[in-house]
Amino acid sequence: MNNFINSLEQSGIRSMTMKCEKINGINLGQGICDIATSKHIKIAANEAINRNYNTYAPYQGLEPLREAILEKLSSYNRISKPSLDRLLVTHGSTGGFVAALKVLFQKGDEAILFEPFYGYHRQLLELHEVTIKTISIDINNNFSFEPQDILQLINEKTKAIILCNPSNPSGKVFSIKELKQIGEIAIKNNIYILTDEIYEHIIYPPQFHTSIASIPEYAERVIMLSGFSKTYHITGWRIGYAYGPYDIIKKIGLIHDLLYICPPTPLQLGAAAALNLPETYYDDLITTFFNKRKMIIDPLRDIGFSIVAPQGAYYLMADYSNLELPVDSEIAANILLEEAKVSTVPAKYFYLNKELSKNKIRFCFAVSDQKIEQAIQNLKKYFSC
């Protein structure tokens, strides 16, 4: 058996969810949004099933969905003259990520991750026997990092820098200045930028989202991944897409076809309908999560957590150094689950540098207001606030 498989464990996010379900706790760990899917999207998917769109789709994706994504890449992501031959519909953004790893990396190659990182990015890189090096984002100092630190990690084995923008788990949104600094490093060192932008529509003022693929001088080094799960509350549908240089996307398409055949055919048409929703949908989305962010941050700070408000996505990293909890984030998270019935995710699953993960846990606030309020009450009772 593969040695890595022998050491493989359930992700920290999944394992905390499973524990939470056993005790009927409040899950502020996994990013499962409680907001209902738009009827417009569900009707389109149902109609597709009834019209017998139930067989294999073309491996590149259904034409109506690809055309709708292309329009979105132009209007929202501000990519100049996007083309269909650079676009691939994927089995969720994760399916695109896996296929991209197959194309970009060989055993022993290296990738650079910003930590705290999304745990699945790390585990999938390790599954492909890629060596990971990390750049730390300072979650206590406006999510800053030092670009020159990236240069110190690059060698002949480095193949890509991996971004999550906005970031899960920190909520960082990369600025144009930062993206240009990363882009210049990629160009000068002939490496790729693999950017996961699944939370691109969940941005809090005054921040705004910039796709590095929209900056012309870096476009040929960027593979952009995104999807429909988070924006449209359809995490179980598994519809995503990849956009990038023609030669790379063509190879990703071949690998993706071998691994997944195609994403669910009728759900692709449901996703196409999602891209026809009015601008008010996105305004309401931001307002909803902006309010939830305030609803959870202020009480957590009152309890004693130290938090820099996330700039995007619907997670926050909380430092509990001022509270009577163990330094080890896994022990602390398990205590909160057992005693307060509130599930979080230990920060140790988001860091290679375990020193940086001490006294930190991640909260997800993509749940109902009622669950947030109950979770806060449980935590206040536990800490006797």
SULPE-V672424 format. One record per pair of residues at least 24 apart in sequence whose C-alpha atoms are under 6 Angstrom apart, sorted by the first residue. I is the first residue (numbers start at 1). J is the second residue. If there is no record, write none. Layout:
I&J, I&J
This chain:
13&345, 20&343, 25&341, 25&342, 26&342, 27&343, 28&343, 28&344, 28&363, 28&364, 29&343, 29&344, 29&345, 29&363, 29&364, 33&366, 33&367, 34&367, 34&368, 37&233, 41&270, 41&273, 41&274, 44&270, 45&266, 45&267, 45&269, 45&270, 48&266, 49&266, 53&266, 57&265, 59&257, 59&262, 60&88, 60&89, 61&89, 65&272, 77&211, 78&214, 79&214, 86&243, 86&244, 86&245, 86&246, 86&249, 87&242, 87&243, 88&241, 88&242, 89&240, 89&241, 90&240, 90&241, 91&238, 91&239, 91&240, 91&263, 92&238, 92&239, 92&240, 93&225, 93&226, 93&227, 93&240, 96&242, 99&252, 99&255, 99&256, 100&252, 109&157, 110&157, 110&158, 110&159, 111&158, 111&159, 111&160, 111&161, 112&161, 113&162, 115&351, 116&350, 116&351, 117&350, 118&168, 119&350, 143&172, 159&191, 160&191, 160&192, 160&193, 161&193, 162&193, 162&194, 162&195, 163&195, 164&195, 164&196, 165&197, 166&199, 166&312, 166&313, 169&315, 170&316, 170&317, 171&310, 171&311, 171&312, 171&313, 172&311, 173&311, 183&218, 192&221, 192&222, 193&222, 194&222, 194&223, 195&224, 195&225, 196&225, 196&226, 197&225, 197&226, 198&226, 198&227, 199&313, 202&286, 202&312, 202&313, 203&312, 204&311, 204&312, 220&245, 314&364, 314&365, 314&366, 315&363, 315&364, 316&362, 316&363, 317&361, 317&362, 318&360, 318&361, 319&359, 319&360, 320&359, 321&359, 327&358, 327&359, 328&358, 329&358, 329&359, 329&360, 340&378, 340&379, 340&382
